[in-house]
Amino acid sequence: MTDELFAEYEDKLPKKVLGELKENIPAKTAKGKVREIMDTAVKEYKESMADPGECIGNVSAESIGEPGTQMTLNTFHFAGVAEMNVTVGLPRIIEILDGRKDIKTPSMEIYLKKPYSQGKDIKELAYSIKETLLNDIALEFQINIVDLSITIKLDRELMRRSGFTSATILNGLKRHTKSYNVKAEGDEIILKSRSKEAALNSLYKDKEKMKEVHLKGVKGVKQVLPVKRGDEYIIVTAGSNLLDTLNLEEVDPTKTTTNNIHEIADVLGIEAARQAIINEVFGVIENQGLNVDIRHIMLVSDTMCTTGGVKGITRYGVVSEKSSVLARASFETPIKHVISAALVGEVDYLTSVVENVMINQPVPVGTGLPGLVTKVKVK
């Protein structure tokens, strides 16, 4: 009987809403009570729909902008770990909506497969993911002007903890030092230039390059921190390299994510980037204790991703795509836009909101939406 009742509402409610109602209404609920619940759901659904011609852009701008003024300017710091910060609050919102490629504090949340997600060898795994450069395990770099050589003094204790031997370091160096003869002597590695006329300047540059030689770990991951999230352990990182991380056997690729939107777009595609913008912005707003309907954020995210790439809401991003000259000029650098349009004879058909506001005409939204086409007979 209840299924017949649900069938009556198939054309009034979306399938997803009907499915959720079926799951959550107890089987023994009286038919009258079920009908009452369904009628309430239909009423709520109709009230939640936007009317044709609704100024959804303005409503979204107000709905995000007003609570946005309550946001704080701060950075969250992970206790006990140097250089482990995450930008939150207003700076993070600006970072996302501007579509910046170089973000202040890139980080990843790496989810793991069992048994690592239960805590097995979690510290060892975290340190194997962390990027290790030659500079991290070297005590000092010295230049010998007479021999035209570079001496690298190694920290034995750090080498032991990181699982390095002189041989592994030599192998890592040889790929980057083709113009040097490399040999190990105790705790030191000596690189002697093969050229007898090597300039001191080039020797110094080579020494600086050697500090950045990558020995192990995922490139770009500067810090790692195992954290218990609910029933499982995850690894939070400072620095991001999603593509290389997803290729690791121990990592769960279905849940691992980064806060770098452009990286998500490159690795997983534009749909994933769109969802990441929604998640990131909504997460920041929620952490600040503010209440913004997710649909407003979805509209902003759609606008940023509609061209197939992530474009910020800036004069170089979304605004540059606008067909209207006046709309582009209303944002920033108006003279530049007006002159550029005049040089090519561009025409503005005044089809959107901003340009009509500028010239004091009714805007084509809301009650101004319908246009009458029929001719009225004059008696």
CORVEN-V430279 format. One record per helix or strand of 3 or more residues. SS is the DSSP state (alpha for helix, beta for strand). FROM is the first residue (numbers start at 0). TO is the last residue. If there is no record, write none. Layout:
# CORVEN-V430279
SS_FROM_TO ; SS_FROM_TO
This chain:
# CORVEN-V430279
alpha_1_7 ; alpha_14_23 ; alpha_30_47 ; alpha_55_67 ; beta_72_76 ; beta_84_87 ; alpha_88_96 ; beta_106_111 ; alpha_115_117 ; alpha_121_128 ; alpha_133_136 ; beta_137_143 ; beta_148_153 ; alpha_155_161 ; alpha_165_173 ; beta_179_184 ; beta_187_192 ; alpha_199_210 ; beta_213_215 ; beta_222_228 ; beta_231_237 ; alpha_241_245 ; alpha_260_267 ; alpha_269_286 ; alpha_293_304 ; alpha_318_320 ; alpha_324_328 ; alpha_333_343 ; alpha_352_357 ; alpha_365_367
